[in-house]
Amino acid sequence: MDNKDTEFKHIAVAGNIGSGKTTLTTLLSKNFGWDAHYEDIENNPYLNDFYQDMPRWSFNLQVYFLNTRFEKIVSIKKGVRQVIQDRTIYEDAYIFAPNLHSMGLMSTRDFDNYMSLFKTMNSLINPPDLLIYLRSSIANLVSQIEKRGRDYEQNLRLDYLKRLNERYEAWISTYSEGKLLIIDVDNINFADNQEDLSEVVNKVQAELYGLF
């Protein structure tokens, strides 16, 4: 597909842990010929420590995510290639950091510092041309997390996932930064079913062509 003359550059995939963001990012990247930007799980210097001691490492982890996400957005803006991004800077600021704060796992001092940093960064960037939100039930998230078997995720508590899901739904219900496509991943299997993937691709095309 020739995308040289299109106006959109930045597509982002959002969703809770285990919702299928990385899988869909990969599939859409291959289908449309977009560059894929993933979360750097393997080289994250805080993630394992965070899951062992959340209060100690929550601020460090969230600042690391915020900075790497900001760097990617800046590079997307400077580049000429179309990019699909696995997870957004908004999720860091509106989902994960406030959730840690509300659970008592990040101090108010650190949280206020974090949000001040996010507001400064957010004033310097543009939202994605299309945000794809993967909506999932808790049961489906747990199933997918268990299936992929990442060691550091095995300690995730059910109430943690529930809190995140509630914040995701609250954020998406008021999202007005740009175009939004919601995909219910409980009822679709784009990873293993070509017809389901084609359905998602068609929906993405419809949203993007609406930008012209």
Phi and psi in degrees as GROMACS dihedral restraints (atoms count N, CA, C in turn):
[ dihedral_restraints ]
;  ai    aj    ak    al  type     phi  dphi    fc
    3     4     5     6     1   -88.4    20    10
    4     5     6     7     1   113.4    20    10
    6     7     8     9     1  -109.9    20    10
    7     8     9    10     1    13.5    20    10
    9    10    11    12     1   -62.8    20    10
   10    11    12    13     1   -32.3    20    10
   12    13    14    15     1   -99.0    20    10
   13    14    15    16     1     6.4    20    10
   15    16    17    18     1   -78.1    20    10
   16    17    18    19     1   158.0    20    10
   18    19    20    21     1   -92.8    20    10
   19    20    21    22     1   -20.7    20    10
   21    22    23    24     1   -84.5    20    10
   22    23    24    25     1   149.6    20    10
   24    25    26    27     1  -131.0    20    10
   25    26    27    28     1   -31.3    20    10
   27    28    29    30     1  -122.9    20    10
   28    29    30    31     1   114.9    20    10
   30    31    32    33     1  -111.1    20    10
   31    32    33    34     1   139.5    20    10
   33    34    35    36     1  -130.8    20    10
   34    35    36    37     1   144.1    20    10
   36    37    38    39     1  -114.6    20    10
   37    38    39    40     1   123.7    20    10
   39    40    41    42     1  -118.8    20    10
   40    41    42    43     1   152.8    20    10
   42    43    44    45     1   162.7    20    10
   43    44    45    46     1   161.8    20    10
   45    46    47    48     1   -65.2    20    10
   46    47    48    49     1   169.8    20    10
   48    49    50    51     1   -60.2    20    10
   49    50    51    52     1   123.8    20    10
   51    52    53    54     1    89.7    20    10
   52    53    54    55     1     6.5    20    10
   54    55    56    57     1   -81.4    20    10
   55    56    57    58     1   -15.0    20    10
   57    58    59    60     1   107.8    20    10
   58    59    60    61     1    18.3    20    10
   60    61    62    63     1   -58.6    20    10
   61    62    63    64     1   -49.5    20    10
   63    64    65    66     1   -64.7    20    10
   64    65    66    67     1   -41.6    20    10
   66    67    68    69     1   -61.7    20    10
   67    68    69    70     1   -47.5    20    10
   69    70    71    72     1   -67.9    20    10
   70    71    72    73     1   -38.1    20    10
   72    73    74    75     1   -56.9    20    10
   73    74    75    76     1   -46.0    20    10
   75    76    77    78     1   -63.4    20    10
   76    77    78    79     1   -46.3    20    10
   78    79    80    81     1   -65.7    20    10
   79    80    81    82     1   -42.9    20    10
   81    82    83    84     1   -70.8    20    10
   82    83    84    85     1   -34.3    20    10
   84    85    86    87     1   -59.9    20    10
   85    86    87    88     1   -45.7    20    10
   87    88    89    90     1   -67.3    20    10
   88    89    90    91     1   -40.0    20    10
   90    91    92    93     1   -67.5    20    10
   91    92    93    94     1   -42.9    20    10
   93    94    95    96     1   -98.4    20    10
   94    95    96    97     1   -10.1    20    10
   96    97    98    99     1    78.1    20    10
   97    98    99   100     1    24.9    20    10
   99   100   101   102     1   -85.3    20    10
  100   101   102   103     1   153.8    20    10
  102   103   104   105     1   -74.7    20    10
  103   104   105   106     1   140.8    20    10
  105   106   107   108     1  -107.5    20    10
  106   107   108   109     1   130.2    20    10
  108   109   110   111     1  -112.5    20    10
  109   110   111   112     1   119.8    20    10
  111   112   113   114     1  -109.0    20    10
  112   113   114   115     1   161.6    20    10
  114   115   116   117     1   -66.5    20    10
  115   116   117   118     1   136.5    20    10
  117   118   119   120     1   -88.2    20    10
  118   119   120   121     1    80.6    20    10
  120   121   122   123     1   -69.5    20    10
  121   122   123   124     1   -45.9    20    10
  123   124   125   126     1   -64.6    20    10
  124   125   126   127     1   -36.6    20    10
  126   127   128   129     1  -101.4    20    10
  127   128   129   130     1    10.5    20    10
  129   130   131   132     1   -71.7    20    10
  130   131   132   133     1   118.5    20    10
  132   133   134   135     1   -77.8    20    10
  133   134   135   136     1    -5.1    20    10
  135   136   137   138     1  -117.1    20    10
  136   137   138   139     1   -16.2    20    10
  138   139   140   141     1   -61.6    20    10
  139   140   141   142     1   -48.1    20    10
  141   142   143   144     1   -64.0    20    10
  142   143   144   145     1   -42.3    20    10
  144   145   146   147     1   -62.7    20    10
  145   146   147   148     1   -38.5    20    10
  147   148   149   150     1   -60.2    20    10
  148   149   150   151     1   -46.5    20    10
  150   151   152   153     1   -69.3    20    10
  151   152   153   154     1   -18.2    20    10
  153   154   155   156     1   -87.6    20    10
  154   155   156   157     1   -31.9    20    10
  156   157   158   159     1  -149.9    20    10
  157   158   159   160     1    83.3    20    10
  159   160   161   162     1   -61.4    20    10
  160   161   162   163     1   -45.0    20    10
  162   163   164   165     1   -60.1    20    10
  163   164   165   166     1   -37.7    20    10
  165   166   167   168     1   -70.5    20    10
  166   167   168   169     1   -38.5    20    10
  168   169   170   171     1  -110.9    20    10
  169   170   171   172     1     2.0    20    10
  171   172   173   174     1   -62.1    20    10
  172   173   174   175     1   -45.6    20    10
  174   175   176   177     1   -65.6    20    10
  175   176   177   178     1   -44.6    20    10
  177   178   179   180     1   -58.7    20    10
  178   179   180   181     1   -46.0    20    10
  180   181   182   183     1   -63.2    20    10
  181   182   183   184     1   -46.3    20    10
  183   184   185   186     1   -67.6    20    10
  184   185   186   187     1   -36.6    20    10
  186   187   188   189     1   -67.1    20    10
  187   188   189   190     1   -37.8    20    10
  189   190   191   192     1   -61.1    20    10
  190   191   192   193     1   -48.2    20    10
  192   193   194   195     1   -60.5    20    10
  193   194   195   196     1   -45.5    20    10
  195   196   197   198     1   -59.6    20    10
  196   197   198   199     1   -45.8    20    10
  198   199   200   201     1   -66.9    20    10
  199   200   201   202     1   -45.2    20    10
  201   202   203   204     1   -65.8    20    10
  202   203   204   205     1   -36.8    20    10
  204   205   206   207     1   -66.9    20    10
  205   206   207   208     1   -41.5    20    10
  207   208   209   210     1   -62.8    20    10
  208   209   210   211     1   -43.8    20    10
  210   211   212   213     1   -59.2    20    10
  211   212   213   214     1   -40.8    20    10
  213   214   215   216     1   -66.4    20    10
  214   215   216   217     1   -41.0    20    10
  216   217   218   219     1   -64.3    20    10
  217   218   219   220     1   -40.6    20    10
  219   220   221   222     1   -62.2    20    10
  220   221   222   223     1   -41.9    20    10
  222   223   224   225     1   -68.3    20    10
  223   224   225   226     1   -35.2    20    10
  225   226   227   228     1   -63.2    20    10
  226   227   228   229     1   -43.9    20    10
  228   229   230   231     1   -63.6    20    10
  229   230   231   232     1   -38.7    20    10
  231   232   233   234     1   -75.8    20    10
  232   233   234   235     1   -28.4    20    10
  234   235   236   237     1   -79.6    20    10
  235   236   237   238     1   175.4    20    10
  237   238   239   240     1  -109.9    20    10
  238   239   240   241     1   -11.8    20    10
  240   241   242   243     1   -83.6    20    10
  241   242   243   244     1   151.6    20    10
  243   244   245   246     1   -82.6    20    10
  244   245   246   247     1   138.0    20    10
  246   247   248   249     1  -128.5    20    10
  247   248   249   250     1   139.3    20    10
  249   250   251   252     1  -112.2    20    10
  250   251   252   253     1   128.8    20    10
  252   253   254   255     1  -111.6    20    10
  253   254   255   256     1   131.2    20    10
  255   256   257   258     1   -84.6    20    10
  256   257   258   259     1   105.8    20    10
  258   259   260   261     1    77.7    20    10
  259   260   261   262     1   149.6    20    10
  261   262   263   264     1  -116.6    20    10
  262   263   264   265     1   164.0    20    10
  264   265   266   267     1   -67.4    20    10
  265   266   267   268     1   -25.6    20    10
  267   268   269   270     1   -66.7    20    10
  268   269   270   271     1   -35.2    20    10
  270   271   272   273     1   -65.5    20    10
  271   272   273   274     1   -36.6    20    10
  273   274   275   276     1   -59.9    20    10
  274   275   276   277     1   -46.5    20    10
  276   277   278   279     1   -83.4    20    10
  277   278   279   280     1   -34.5    20    10
  279   280   281   282     1  -101.5    20    10
  280   281   282   283     1   -14.0    20    10
  282   283   284   285     1  -114.3    20    10
  283   284   285   286     1   -66.0    20    10
  285   286   287   288     1   -75.1    20    10
  286   287   288   289     1   -47.9    20    10
  288   289   290   291     1   -64.3    20    10
  289   290   291   292     1   -49.7    20    10
  291   292   293   294     1   -64.8    20    10
  292   293   294   295     1   -30.1    20    10
  294   295   296   297     1   -66.2    20    10
  295   296   297   298     1   -43.9    20    10
  297   298   299   300     1   -62.3    20    10
  298   299   300   301     1   -39.5    20    10
  300   301   302   303     1   -64.6    20    10
  301   302   303   304     1   -46.5    20    10
  303   304   305   306     1   -66.7    20    10
  304   305   306   307     1   -26.9    20    10
  306   307   308   309     1   -86.0    20    10
  307   308   309   310     1     0.1    20    10
  309   310   311   312     1    78.5    20    10
  310   311   312   313     1    17.5    20    10
  312   313   314   315     1   -99.6    20    10
  313   314   315   316     1    -3.7    20    10
  315   316   317   318     1  -139.0    20    10
  316   317   318   319     1   130.5    20    10
  318   319   320   321     1   -67.3    20    10
  319   320   321   322     1   156.7    20    10
  321   322   323   324     1   -61.6    20    10
  322   323   324   325     1   -38.3    20    10
  324   325   326   327     1   -59.6    20    10
  325   326   327   328     1   -47.6    20    10
  327   328   329   330     1   -66.6    20    10
  328   329   330   331     1   -40.7    20    10
  330   331   332   333     1   -64.1    20    10
  331   332   333   334     1   -44.3    20    10
  333   334   335   336     1   -62.4    20    10
  334   335   336   337     1   -39.4    20    10
  336   337   338   339     1   -64.0    20    10
  337   338   339   340     1   -43.8    20    10
  339   340   341   342     1   -61.8    20    10
  340   341   342   343     1   -48.4    20    10
  342   343   344   345     1   -66.2    20    10
  343   344   345   346     1   -33.0    20    10
  345   346   347   348     1   -64.5    20    10
  346   347   348   349     1   -40.7    20    10
  348   349   350   351     1   -64.9    20    10
  349   350   351   352     1   -43.3    20    10
  351   352   353   354     1   -61.9    20    10
  352   353   354   355     1   -44.3    20    10
  354   355   356   357     1   -60.6    20    10
  355   356   357   358     1   -38.6    20    10
  357   358   359   360     1   -64.4    20    10
  358   359   360   361     1   -47.0    20    10
  360   361   362   363     1   -62.7    20    10
  361   362   363   364     1   -43.7    20    10
  363   364   365   366     1   -63.7    20    10
  364   365   366   367     1   -27.8    20    10
  366   367   368   369     1   -72.6    20    10
  367   368   369   370     1   -12.7    20    10
  369   370   371   372     1  -106.1    20    10
  370   371   372   373     1    -1.6    20    10
  372   373   374   375     1  -124.8    20    10
  373   374   375   376     1   163.7    20    10
  375   376   377   378     1  -104.3    20    10
  376   377   378   379     1   149.9    20    10
  378   379   380   381     1   -70.6    20    10
  379   380   381   382     1   163.6    20    10
  381   382   383   384     1   -64.3    20    10
  382   383   384   385     1   152.6    20    10
  384   385   386   387     1   -66.8    20    10
  385   386   387   388     1   -29.7    20    10
  387   388   389   390     1  -145.9    20    10
  388   389   390   391     1   128.8    20    10
  390   391   392   393     1  -106.0    20    10
  391   392   393   394     1   124.0    20    10
  393   394   395   396     1  -104.4    20    10
  394   395   396   397     1   117.2    20    10
  396   397   398   399     1  -105.3    20    10
  397   398   399   400     1   124.2    20    10
  399   400   401   402     1   -94.5    20    10
  400   401   402   403     1   106.0    20    10
  402   403   404   405     1   -87.6    20    10
  403   404   405   406     1   131.8    20    10
  405   406   407   408     1  -143.8    20    10
  406   407   408   409     1   149.4    20    10
  408   409   410   411     1   -78.0    20    10
  409   410   411   412     1   161.8    20    10
  411   412   413   414     1   -62.8    20    10
  412   413   414   415     1   -41.1    20    10
  414   415   416   417     1   -59.1    20    10
  415   416   417   418     1   -41.8    20    10
  417   418   419   420     1   -67.6    20    10
  418   419   420   421     1   -39.8    20    10
  420   421   422   423     1   -61.2    20    10
  421   422   423   424     1   -47.7    20    10
  423   424   425   426     1   -59.6    20    10
  424   425   426   427     1   -42.6    20    10
  426   427   428   429     1   -60.9    20    10
  427   428   429   430     1   -44.5    20    10
  429   430   431   432     1   -69.8    20    10
  430   431   432   433     1   -38.1    20    10
  432   433   434   435     1   -64.0    20    10
  433   434   435   436     1   -43.2    20    10
  435   436   437   438     1   -65.4    20    10
  436   437   438   439     1   -36.9    20    10
  438   439   440   441     1   -66.0    20    10
  439   440   441   442     1   -38.7    20    10
  441   442   443   444     1   -84.5    20    10
  442   443   444   445     1   -18.6    20    10
  444   445   446   447     1    62.6    20    10
  445   446   447   448     1    36.3    20    10
  447   448   449   450     1   -74.2    20    10
  448   449   450   451     1   127.7    20    10
  450   451   452   453     1   -56.6    20    10
  451   452   453   454     1   -45.6    20    10
  453   454   455   456     1   -69.7    20    10
  454   455   456   457     1   -15.3    20    10
  456   457   458   459     1   -91.0    20    10
  457   458   459   460     1    -9.1    20    10
  459   460   461   462     1   -71.1    20    10
  460   461   462   463     1   -17.2    20    10
  462   463   464   465     1   -91.4    20    10
  463   464   465   466     1     2.4    20    10
  465   466   467   468     1   -63.3    20    10
  466   467   468   469     1   129.7    20    10
  468   469   470   471     1   -86.9    20    10
  469   470   471   472     1   150.1    20    10
  471   472   473   474     1   -61.4    20    10
  472   473   474   475     1   -39.7    20    10
  474   475   476   477     1   -66.5    20    10
  475   476   477   478     1   -28.1    20    10
  477   478   479   480     1   -65.6    20    10
  478   479   480   481     1   -47.0    20    10
  480   481   482   483     1   -63.2    20    10
  481   482   483   484     1   -38.9    20    10
  483   484   485   486     1   -64.2    20    10
  484   485   486   487     1   -42.9    20    10
  486   487   488   489     1   -62.9    20    10
  487   488   489   490     1   -42.1    20    10
  489   490   491   492     1   -62.3    20    10
  490   491   492   493     1   -44.2    20    10
  492   493   494   495     1   -61.0    20    10
  493   494   495   496     1   -41.6    20    10
  495   496   497   498     1   -61.8    20    10
  496   497   498   499     1   -40.5    20    10
  498   499   500   501     1   -70.8    20    10
  499   500   501   502     1   -36.9    20    10
  501   502   503   504     1   -58.9    20    10
  502   503   504   505     1   -47.6    20    10
  504   505   506   507     1   -64.6    20    10
  505   506   507   508     1   -38.7    20    10
  507   508   509   510     1   -65.5    20    10
  508   509   510   511     1   -41.7    20    10
  510   511   512   513     1   -66.1    20    10
  511   512   513   514     1   -47.3    20    10
  513   514   515   516     1   -65.1    20    10
  514   515   516   517     1   -33.5    20    10
  516   517   518   519     1   -64.8    20    10
  517   518   519   520     1   -20.6    20    10
  519   520   521   522     1  -117.2    20    10
  520   521   522   523     1     6.4    20    10
  522   523   524   525     1   -65.6    20    10
  523   524   525   526     1   125.5    20    10
  525   526   527   528     1  -140.0    20    10
  526   527   528   529     1    18.0    20    10
  528   529   530   531     1   -72.0    20    10
  529   530   531   532     1   -29.6    20    10
  531   532   533   534     1  -175.6    20    10
  532   533   534   535     1  -161.5    20    10
  534   535   536   537     1   -66.1    20    10
  535   536   537   538     1   142.5    20    10
  537   538   539   540     1  -133.7    20    10
  538   539   540   541     1   131.8    20    10
  540   541   542   543     1  -123.1    20    10
  541   542   543   544     1   121.2    20    10
  543   544   545   546     1  -102.8    20    10
  544   545   546   547     1   128.0    20    10
  546   547   548   549     1  -119.8    20    10
  547   548   549   550     1   122.1    20    10
  549   550   551   552     1   -83.3    20    10
  550   551   552   553     1   104.0    20    10
  552   553   554   555     1   -80.2    20    10
  553   554   555   556     1    -6.1    20    10
  555   556   557   558     1   -68.1    20    10
  556   557   558   559     1   -29.5    20    10
  558   559   560   561     1  -111.7    20    10
  559   560   561   562     1    15.9    20    10
  561   562   563   564     1  -148.2    20    10
  562   563   564   565     1   144.8    20    10
  564   565   566   567     1  -128.6    20    10
  565   566   567   568     1    75.6    20    10
  567   568   569   570     1   -70.5    20    10
  568   569   570   571     1   -16.7    20    10
  570   571   572   573     1   -71.4    20    10
  571   572   573   574     1   -36.7    20    10
  573   574   575   576     1  -119.0    20    10
  574   575   576   577     1   -11.1    20    10
  576   577   578   579     1  -117.5    20    10
  577   578   579   580     1   114.4    20    10
  579   580   581   582     1   -65.2    20    10
  580   581   582   583     1   -35.1    20    10
  582   583   584   585     1   -65.3    20    10
  583   584   585   586     1   -39.8    20    10
  585   586   587   588     1   -65.4    20    10
  586   587   588   589     1   -40.8    20    10
  588   589   590   591     1   -63.3    20    10
  589   590   591   592     1   -41.9    20    10
  591   592   593   594     1   -61.2    20    10
  592   593   594   595     1   -36.5    20    10
  594   595   596   597     1   -63.4    20    10
  595   596   597   598     1   -43.6    20    10
  597   598   599   600     1   -65.0    20    10
  598   599   600   601     1   -44.4    20    10
  600   601   602   603     1   -57.7    20    10
  601   602   603   604     1   -43.7    20    10
  603   604   605   606     1   -62.9    20    10
  604   605   606   607     1   -39.5    20    10
  606   607   608   609     1   -66.3    20    10
  607   608   609   610     1   -40.7    20    10
  609   610   611   612     1   -64.5    20    10
  610   611   612   613     1   -44.1    20    10
  612   613   614   615     1   -59.3    20    10
  613   614   615   616     1   -43.3    20    10
  615   616   617   618     1   -61.6    20    10
  616   617   618   619     1   -42.0    20    10
  618   619   620   621     1   -67.2    20    10
  619   620   621   622     1   -42.5    20    10
  621   622   623   624     1   -70.2    20    10
  622   623   624   625     1   -39.7    20    10
  624   625   626   627     1   -66.1    20    10
  625   626   627   628     1   -22.2    20    10
  627   628   629   630     1   -69.5    20    10
  628   629   630   631     1   -14.1    20    10
  630   631   632   633     1   -79.2    20    10
  631   632   633   634     1   -16.6    20    10
